[in-house]
Every structure is written in structure tokens, then in C-alpha cells.
């Protein structure tokens, strides 16, 4: 990294909301459920995002009443997000769909702000800048302190891209 670099890009590319899948003891699960969760965790550890998505889909089909559904829906979005970082436009669209589904089902989840930031970054890359600004504004209005800097930086970058320099400066000044 350069010391004198003037512009820092907000980074989420390798960040998952939470790598912990286990909300209950493996002892409380049936063997097939525990095995599938172990395979999902293994896919995460080796960065095999495509396999992770397939395993999550299998888990969601086989255990629709699991208390892990919320976490797995957001994690599926994270996996598609990881695939989208490899410039796969199809994965970008699937990430947005996956996150929107999770947001629709679990709108009060602790994962909502980070999911919205990730969706906004993908939307901006797909030139849906005003949608991305609206999504980031929602994150800012919610006001979770740990996500505010990233939301302001991301929104400021989009304003720069749109040549709305005054608005970009306002966001950067907040930081």
C-alpha cells in the first residue's frame, strides 16, 4: 500500500458478516444437519464460495425450520458477494437477489446494515448509483456507529462518480 495515496476505496471484499454458523450445540442437531453445517464451514475456510452456496441451498431445503435460517440467508448473500468480486456480473445480480430476500425476511436483523452496504456497492458497480445512494442513506439513518464510516465513504464515492462534488465533500466532512 502506498503511503501517499490520496483516495482510499472502502473495502468489504473479504469480509463476511459473521463466520460463526453455530447458534446451538452440535449435540442438539441431528447428524445430517451437523454434517451439512460442517461442510458449509469448510467451504468458507477454503474460499469455495460456489460450493458454499450450493450447500446452503441444500441446508435451507432440508431444514426449513432451523434457527440458523436467518444467518444462512445473509451468508448466502456474502458468498455471492465474494463471487461478484471476481467480476462475475451474474454473481453480482445473484448477490443482490439473495441479500434482498434475506432483508425481506429478516428486516430487523443485526446483519441488515452490512448487507445494505454490500448491495449498494454492487449496485454502484452496475451503474445503479441512485439506488445505491438511497440504500446507503438508509444505513446512515439507522445510525449503527460501526457502519457509519463505511456508509459515508461509500456514498461519497458514488457522489464523486456522479460529479456531485458538494455532496461528496459533505459526506467526507462527516468523517
C-alpha positions in Angstrom: 0.0 0.0 0.0 1.2 3.4 -0.9 1.7 5.9 2.0 0.8 8.9 -0.1 -2.3 7.5 -1.7 -5.0 10.2 -1.8 -8.0 8.1 -2.2 -8.9 5.0 -0.2 -11.5 2.7 -1.5 -13.9 1.3 1.0 -13.2 -2.4 1.5 -15.6 -5.2 2.2 -14.4 -7.7 -0.3 -13.1 -10.4 2.0 -15.5 -9.5 4.9 -18.3 -11.8 5.9 -20.9 -10.6 8.3 -20.1 -13.3 10.8 -18.3 -16.6 10.1 -19.9 -18.3 13.1 -22.7 -20.7 12.0 -23.4 -22.4 15.2 -26.2 -20.9 17.3 -26.7 -24.1 19.2 -24.5 -27.0 20.2 -23.8 -29.7 17.6 -25.1 -32.1 20.2 -28.6 -30.7 19.8 -28.6 -31.3 16.0 -29.3 -34.3 14.0 -26.2 -35.8 12.4 -27.1 -34.7 8.8 -27.7 -31.1 9.9 -24.3 -31.0 11.8 -22.6 -32.6 8.8 -24.0 -30.0 6.4 -23.0 -27.1 8.6 -19.5 -28.6 8.8 -19.3 -28.7 5.0 -20.5 -25.1 4.8 -17.9 -24.0 7.2 -15.3 -26.0 5.3 -16.3 -24.3 2.0 -15.9 -20.9 3.8 -12.4 -21.8 5.1 -11.2 -22.8 1.6 -13.0 -19.9 -0.1 -15.1 -22.2 -2.3 -18.0 -19.8 -2.5 -19.9 -21.7 -5.2 -19.8 -24.9 -3.2 -20.9 -22.9 -0.1 -23.9 -21.5 -1.9 -25.0 -25.0 -3.1 -24.6 -26.4 0.5 -26.5 -23.5 2.0 -29.3 -24.1 -0.5 -29.3 -27.8 0.4 -29.5 -26.9 4.1 -32.3 -24.4 3.6 -34.3 -27.1 1.7 -33.7 -29.9 4.2 -34.0 -27.8 7.4 -36.5 -25.0 6.7 -37.4 -24.6 10.5 -33.8 -24.3 11.7 -32.9 -21.3 13.9 -29.9 -20.8 11.6 -32.0 -19.8 8.6 -31.5 -16.0 9.2 -27.8 -16.4 9.4 -27.5 -18.7 6.4 -29.6 -16.4 4.2 -27.2 -13.5 4.8 -24.2 -15.8 4.5 -25.5 -16.9 1.1 -25.5 -13.2 0.0 -22.0 -12.9 1.4 -20.9 -15.9 -0.7 -22.4 -14.4 -3.9 -20.8 -11.1 -2.9 -17.4 -12.9 -2.8 -18.0 -14.4 -6.2 -19.1 -11.0 -7.5 -15.7 -9.6 -6.5 -14.2 -11.7 -9.3 -16.1 -9.5 -11.8 -18.9 -12.0 -12.4 -21.9 -9.9 -13.3 -24.3 -12.9 -12.8 -23.0 -13.4 -9.3 -23.5 -9.6 -8.7 -27.1 -9.9 -9.6 -27.5 -13.1 -7.5 -25.9 -11.4 -4.5 -28.4 -8.6 -4.7 -31.3 -11.0 -5.1 -30.0 -13.1 -2.2 -29.5 -10.1 0.1 -32.9 -8.6 -0.8 -34.6 -11.9 0.1 -32.8 -12.0 3.4 -33.6 -8.4 4.1 -37.3 -9.0 3.3 -37.5 -12.0 5.6 -35.3 -10.6 8.4 -35.5 -6.8 8.2 -34.7 -6.3 11.8 -31.6 -8.5 11.8 -28.2 -7.2 13.0 -26.9 -8.1 9.5 -29.1 -5.6 7.7 -26.7 -2.6 7.7 -23.7 -4.5 6.3 -26.0 -6.3 3.8 -27.3 -2.9 2.6 -23.7 -1.5 2.2 -22.7 -4.5 0.2 -25.8 -4.3 -2.0 -25.1 -0.6 -2.6 -21.5 -1.3 -3.6 -22.7 -3.8 -6.2 -25.5 -1.5 -7.4 -22.9 1.3 -7.9 -20.7 -1.1 -9.9 -23.7 -1.9 -12.1 -24.3 1.9 -12.6 -27.4 1.9 -10.4 -26.0 4.8 -8.5 -29.1 6.4 -7.2 -30.4 3.1 -5.8 -27.1 2.7 -4.1 -27.2 6.2 -2.6 -30.7 5.5 -1.3 -29.6 2.3 0.3 -26.6 3.9 2.0 -28.8 6.7 3.2 -31.0 4.1 4.9 -27.8 2.7 6.7 -26.8 6.2 7.7 -30.3 7.0 9.0 -30.3 3.8 11.1 -27.2 5.1 12.7 -25.3 2.0 13.8 -21.9 3.5 14.7 -19.7 0.7 13.4 -21.1 1.0 9.9 -21.4 4.8 9.5 -17.8 5.5 8.3 -18.1 2.9 5.6 -21.6 4.1 4.6 -20.4 7.7 4.3 -17.2 6.8 2.4 -19.2 4.6 0.0 -21.9 7.3 -0.6 -19.2 10.0 -1.0 -17.5 7.8 -3.7 -20.8 7.5 -5.6 -21.4 11.2 -5.4 -17.9 11.7 -6.9 -18.7 9.3 -9.6 -21.8 11.3 -10.4 -19.8 14.5 -10.3 -21.9 15.8 -7.3 -18.8 17.2 -5.6 -20.5 19.3 -2.9 -22.4 16.3 -1.6 -19.3 14.2 -1.7 -17.5 16.8 0.4 -20.3 16.9 2.9 -20.1 13.1 3.4 -16.4 13.2 3.7 -16.5 16.1 6.2 -18.7 14.0 8.5 -15.8 11.5 8.8 
